[in-house]
């Protein structure tokens, strides 16, 4: 929570001077202490989340790259008269053990142009794809590989 709170502070200030950064760090520390004292937010959890930020940023970068690649492919289908959409529903199991991992995967699939998660329960997915090749290998995609690294 400390990084999002600090980034929110910078965003609301609109500038990043030494004074704003130092005050923001202090306000963020006070908010984290308040949360630990009155809401039961464990500081141990804060350290765990800080360790995950590089992996989270890597996942966001991967999502951005996959979205751009998929958008280019869908654009090619839309602009090439010989390439017709051949919609297909594909069912697969992600093999991810935790619910939050599967929910992130379902949302990532839906955010990627040309695919929509129609149904997700546990690690079972039903995905609608614009073309059959868009849905092949979803259980071995870069999304799944990165999500397996999350605790």
Secondary structure, DSSP 8 states (H G I E B T S, - for coil): -HHHHHHHHHHHH----HHHHHHHHHHHHHHHHHIIIII---HHHHHHHHHHHHHHHHHHHHHHHHHHHHHHHHHHHHH-TT-----EEEEEE----SHHHHHHHHHHHHHSTTEEEEEEETTEEEEEESSHHHHTTGGGSHHHHHHTT--
